[in-house]
């Protein structure tokens, strides 16, 4: 599978940031970035950033925009259920480790020999986000993180002869736990809750993610990547929804500082949770994936990557 220059750069940058030293998966040389550890399978949890087709296979997902063209036109030449015209980060990881692209769990009868994608677009870390209990808002999916972990358990039960067999399989696998939690915050922010109110939600979200990590560790996972939240204050929908003429609300990248600070708080608590699990299970390699730094790096280096952010998003410059 061929990657264009921008995709390759993105893969190299992200992998350089997130793959843990304990896993020792990368070797940088003059000829590029070469994997030195061979995974036999990958298991992905998360939301729309990782979903390769689960939501569109759910009853409420059949009518979403990305279930049909033009999504998928450029790369797959058909709509796959990805919230993208092309590849997702999980696809780049699969390619990087020379594995087939992961099939969605709900595509029954698919080849799951080299792993499964459990991520569902719109999924939340909490089983029933507080916003859904206080408004008339409904979501396309209720396949939360705990649901995805239960799918994972069912999958292992279907392929393993016994617990020892499962543990052997998991020792040669990479688990990517998210990104997850972003939708919990999105639902809250876009339905009128203040930043201060949503801050109170973060410990609950982190607790859910931590429990999911513990569950997969108990099932034998030895190599786990846990992506953090990206700078949501740089995301177009936030920039549009919370646009202001107050220039002091923006940073040097023209992102909303208040919302980026919120992302940093989530990431801080997530890091603390990862460290707690790491202390409890020192033989397990658990890596925090610094999505925040990866995206800000890309924004800062956009010109050298062939992109002009101001041309793509002209509203970034507050008046």
C-alpha positions as CSV (number, residue, x, y, z in Angstrom):
1,X,0.0,0.0,0.0
2,X,1.4,3.3,-1.0
3,X,1.4,6.4,1.2
4,X,1.8,10.0,0.0
5,X,4.5,12.1,1.6
6,X,2.2,13.8,4.1
7,X,0.7,10.5,5.3
8,X,4.2,9.0,5.7
9,X,5.4,12.1,7.6
10,X,2.3,11.9,9.8
11,X,2.9,8.2,10.5
12,X,6.6,8.8,11.4
13,X,5.9,11.7,13.7
14,X,3.1,10.0,15.5
15,X,4.9,6.7,15.9
16,X,8.0,8.5,17.2
17,X,5.9,10.1,19.9
18,X,3.7,7.3,21.0
19,X,5.6,4.0,20.8
20,X,7.1,3.3,24.2
21,X,10.7,2.6,24.8
22,X,9.7,-0.6,26.7
23,X,8.1,-2.0,23.6
24,X,11.2,-1.1,21.5
25,X,9.2,-1.1,18.3
26,X,11.1,1.4,16.3
27,X,14.6,1.9,14.9
28,X,15.3,5.2,13.2
29,X,17.9,5.0,10.5
30,X,19.0,7.0,7.4
31,X,16.5,4.9,5.3
32,X,13.5,5.7,7.5
33,X,11.7,4.2,10.4
34,X,11.8,0.4,10.6
35,X,9.8,-1.8,13.1
36,X,12.0,-4.1,15.1
37,X,9.2,-5.8,17.0
38,X,6.7,-8.0,15.2
39,X,3.1,-7.9,16.4
40,X,0.8,-10.7,15.2
41,X,-2.4,-8.9,15.9
42,X,-3.8,-5.5,16.9
43,X,-6.9,-4.6,18.9
44,X,-8.4,-1.1,18.6
45,X,-10.9,0.6,20.9
46,X,-12.3,4.1,20.5
47,X,-14.6,6.4,18.6
48,X,-14.8,8.0,15.1
49,X,-11.0,8.6,15.0
50,X,-10.6,4.8,14.8
51,X,-13.9,3.3,13.6
52,X,-13.4,1.3,10.4
53,X,-17.0,0.4,9.9
54,X,-18.8,-0.6,13.2
55,X,-21.3,2.3,13.4
56,X,-22.6,1.9,9.9
57,X,-23.4,-1.7,10.8
58,X,-25.5,-0.7,13.8
59,X,-29.2,0.0,13.3
60,X,-28.9,3.7,14.0
61,X,-25.8,4.1,11.8
62,X,-27.2,3.2,8.5
63,X,-28.2,6.8,7.6
64,X,-25.0,8.7,8.7
65,X,-23.2,10.7,6.0
66,X,-20.1,8.6,6.0
67,X,-22.0,5.4,5.2
68,X,-22.0,6.6,1.6
69,X,-20.0,8.4,-1.0
70,X,-18.1,10.7,-1.3
71,X,-16.6,9.2,1.9
72,X,-14.0,6.7,0.8
73,X,-13.8,7.9,-2.8
74,X,-10.1,8.6,-3.0
75,X,-8.6,5.6,-1.2
76,X,-11.0,2.8,-1.0
77,X,-13.3,3.9,-3.9
78,X,-16.3,3.1,-1.7
79,X,-17.7,4.1,1.6
80,X,-16.2,1.9,4.4
81,X,-17.8,3.5,7.4
82,X,-14.6,5.5,8.2
83,X,-15.2,9.1,9.1
84,X,-12.6,10.0,6.5
85,X,-12.1,10.0,2.7
86,X,-8.9,8.0,3.3
87,X,-7.0,6.1,6.0
88,X,-7.2,6.5,9.8
89,X,-4.4,6.3,12.2
90,X,-5.2,2.7,13.0
91,X,-4.7,1.9,9.3
92,X,-1.3,3.5,9.4
93,X,-0.4,1.4,12.4
94,X,-1.5,-1.8,10.7
95,X,0.5,-0.9,7.6
96,X,3.5,0.1,9.8
97,X,3.5,-3.3,11.5
98,X,2.8,-5.1,8.3
99,X,-0.6,-6.3,9.3
100,X,-3.8,-6.3,7.3
101,X,-6.2,-3.4,7.9
102,X,-8.4,-4.2,10.8
103,X,-12.0,-5.3,10.1
104,X,-14.8,-3.9,12.3
105,X,-16.1,-6.3,14.9
106,X,-19.7,-6.1,13.7
107,X,-18.7,-7.2,10.2
108,X,-19.5,-10.8,11.2
109,X,-17.7,-13.5,9.1
110,X,-14.7,-11.2,8.5
111,X,-11.1,-12.3,8.9
112,X,-10.1,-11.5,12.5
113,X,-6.8,-13.5,12.4
114,X,-4.7,-10.5,12.9
115,X,-6.9,-8.5,15.2
116,X,-10.2,-6.6,15.5
117,X,-11.4,-3.1,15.5
118,X,-14.0,-2.5,18.3
119,X,-14.1,1.3,17.9
120,X,-17.5,2.9,17.1
121,X,-18.0,6.4,15.8
122,X,-19.8,8.5,18.4
123,X,-18.8,6.1,21.3
124,X,-18.3,7.5,24.7
125,X,-16.1,6.5,27.6
126,X,-19.1,6.5,30.0
127,X,-21.9,4.1,29.6
128,X,-24.5,6.9,29.6
129,X,-23.0,10.4,29.5
130,X,-24.6,12.8,31.9
131,X,-25.6,15.1,29.0
132,X,-27.9,12.4,27.7
133,X,-29.7,12.3,31.0
134,X,-30.3,16.0,31.2
135,X,-31.3,16.8,27.6
136,X,-33.4,15.3,24.9
137,X,-30.2,14.7,22.9
138,X,-29.8,11.2,21.5
139,X,-26.7,9.6,20.0
140,X,-26.2,7.3,17.0
141,X,-24.6,4.6,19.2
142,X,-24.7,3.4,22.8
143,X,-21.6,1.2,22.2
144,X,-19.6,2.7,24.9
145,X,-16.1,1.7,26.0
146,X,-17.4,-1.0,28.4
147,X,-19.5,-2.4,25.5
148,X,-16.4,-2.6,23.3
149,X,-14.4,-4.3,26.1
150,X,-17.3,-6.9,26.4
151,X,-17.0,-7.5,22.6
152,X,-13.3,-8.0,23.1
153,X,-13.9,-10.6,25.8
154,X,-16.4,-12.4,23.6
155,X,-14.0,-12.4,20.7
156,X,-11.2,-13.9,22.8
157,X,-13.6,-16.5,24.2
158,X,-14.4,-17.5,20.6
159,X,-10.7,-18.0,19.5
160,X,-8.9,-19.2,22.6
161,X,-8.8,-22.7,23.8
162,X,-8.2,-21.6,27.4
163,X,-6.9,-18.7,29.4
164,X,-3.2,-19.7,28.9
165,X,-3.8,-19.7,25.1
166,X,-5.4,-16.2,25.3
167,X,-2.4,-14.9,27.3
168,X,0.0,-16.3,24.7
169,X,-1.9,-14.6,21.9
170,X,-2.1,-11.3,23.8
171,X,1.6,-11.2,24.4
172,X,2.2,-10.9,20.7
173,X,-0.5,-8.3,20.2
174,X,-0.8,-4.5,20.4
175,X,-3.8,-3.0,22.1
176,X,-4.7,0.7,21.3
177,X,-7.1,2.0,23.9
178,X,-8.7,5.0,22.2
179,X,-8.7,7.9,21.7
180,X,-11.9,7.8,23.8
181,X,-13.7,10.3,26.0
182,X,-13.8,13.1,23.5
183,X,-17.5,12.5,22.7
184,X,-18.4,12.7,26.4
185,X,-17.0,16.2,26.4
186,X,-18.4,17.1,22.9
187,X,-21.9,16.2,24.0
188,X,-21.5,18.4,27.1
189,X,-19.9,21.4,25.5
190,X,-22.3,21.5,22.5
191,X,-25.4,21.3,24.7
192,X,-24.6,24.3,26.8
193,X,-22.5,23.2,29.7
194,X,-19.7,25.5,30.7
195,X,-16.1,24.6,30.7
196,X,-16.1,24.6,34.5
197,X,-19.0,22.2,34.5
198,X,-17.4,19.8,32.1
199,X,-14.2,19.8,34.1
200,X,-16.1,17.9,36.8
201,X,-16.8,15.1,34.2
202,X,-13.1,14.4,33.5
203,X,-12.4,12.2,36.6
204,X,-15.4,10.0,35.6
205,X,-14.1,9.6,32.1
206,X,-10.6,8.8,33.2
207,X,-11.9,6.2,35.7
208,X,-13.7,4.5,32.8
209,X,-10.6,4.4,30.6
210,X,-8.5,3.1,33.5
211,X,-11.0,0.3,34.2
212,X,-10.8,-0.7,30.5
213,X,-7.0,-0.8,30.6
214,X,-7.2,-3.0,33.7
215,X,-9.7,-5.3,32.0
216,X,-7.5,-5.9,29.0
217,X,-4.4,-6.4,31.2
218,X,-6.2,-9.0,33.2
219,X,-6.9,-10.8,29.9
220,X,-3.2,-10.9,29.1
221,X,-2.4,-7.7,27.2
222,X,1.3,-6.8,27.4
223,X,1.6,-3.9,25.0
224,X,-0.9,-1.1,25.3
225,X,-1.0,2.4,23.8
226,X,-3.4,4.9,25.4
227,X,-3.9,8.0,23.3
228,X,-4.6,11.3,25.0
229,X,-7.0,14.0,23.9
230,X,-5.8,16.3,21.1
231,X,-6.0,20.2,21.4
232,X,-9.8,20.6,21.0
233,X,-9.3,24.3,20.9
234,X,-7.7,23.9,17.5
235,X,-10.6,21.8,16.1
236,X,-12.7,23.6,13.5
237,X,-16.1,22.8,15.1
238,X,-14.9,24.3,18.4
239,X,-13.4,27.3,16.6
240,X,-16.7,28.0,14.9
241,X,-19.0,27.2,17.8
242,X,-17.1,29.2,20.4
243,X,-15.7,31.9,18.1
244,X,-15.1,35.3,19.8
245,X,-13.7,38.7,18.9
246,X,-11.6,38.6,22.1
247,X,-8.1,38.0,20.7
248,X,-6.8,37.2,24.2
249,X,-8.8,33.9,24.0
250,X,-6.5,32.6,21.3
251,X,-3.0,31.3,21.4
252,X,-0.2,31.8,18.9
253,X,-1.6,29.0,16.7
254,X,-5.0,30.8,16.8
255,X,-6.5,28.1,18.9
256,X,-8.9,28.6,21.8
257,X,-6.7,28.5,24.9
258,X,-9.5,27.7,27.4
259,X,-10.4,24.5,25.5
260,X,-6.8,23.5,25.0
261,X,-6.2,23.9,28.7
262,X,-9.2,21.5,29.2
263,X,-7.5,18.9,27.0
264,X,-4.3,19.3,29.0
265,X,-6.2,18.6,32.2
266,X,-7.7,15.4,30.7
267,X,-4.3,14.3,29.5
268,X,-2.7,15.0,32.9
269,X,-5.3,12.8,34.7
270,X,-5.0,10.2,32.0
271,X,-1.2,10.1,32.5
272,X,-1.6,9.7,36.3
273,X,-4.1,6.8,35.7
274,X,-1.6,5.1,33.3
275,X,1.2,5.4,35.9
276,X,-1.0,3.9,38.6
277,X,-1.7,0.9,36.4
278,X,1.9,0.7,35.4
279,X,3.0,0.5,39.1
280,X,0.4,-2.3,39.6
281,X,1.5,-4.2,36.5
282,X,5.2,-3.4,36.0
283,X,5.7,-6.2,33.4
284,X,3.1,-4.6,31.1
285,X,4.3,-1.9,28.6
286,X,1.7,0.9,28.7
287,X,2.5,3.9,26.6
288,X,0.8,7.3,26.7
289,X,0.2,8.5,23.1
290,X,0.7,12.3,23.1
291,X,-1.9,13.3,20.5
292,X,-1.8,16.8,21.8
293,X,1.8,17.4,20.9
294,X,1.5,15.5,17.7
295,X,-1.3,17.7,16.4
296,X,0.3,21.0,17.5
297,X,3.5,19.9,15.9
298,X,1.6,19.4,12.6
299,X,0.0,22.8,12.9
300,X,3.3,24.5,13.5
301,X,4.9,22.7,10.6
302,X,2.0,22.9,8.2
303,X,3.9,25.0,5.6
304,X,6.7,22.5,5.3
305,X,4.2,19.7,4.9
306,X,2.5,21.5,2.0
307,X,-0.4,23.1,3.8
308,X,-1.4,26.6,4.6
309,X,-3.7,26.5,7.7
310,X,-4.9,30.1,7.2
311,X,-6.0,29.2,3.7
312,X,-7.8,26.1,4.8
313,X,-9.4,27.7,7.9
314,X,-9.6,31.4,7.3
315,X,-11.7,31.9,10.4
316,X,-8.8,31.1,12.6
317,X,-7.8,34.7,12.7
318,X,-10.1,36.5,15.2
319,X,-11.0,40.0,14.3
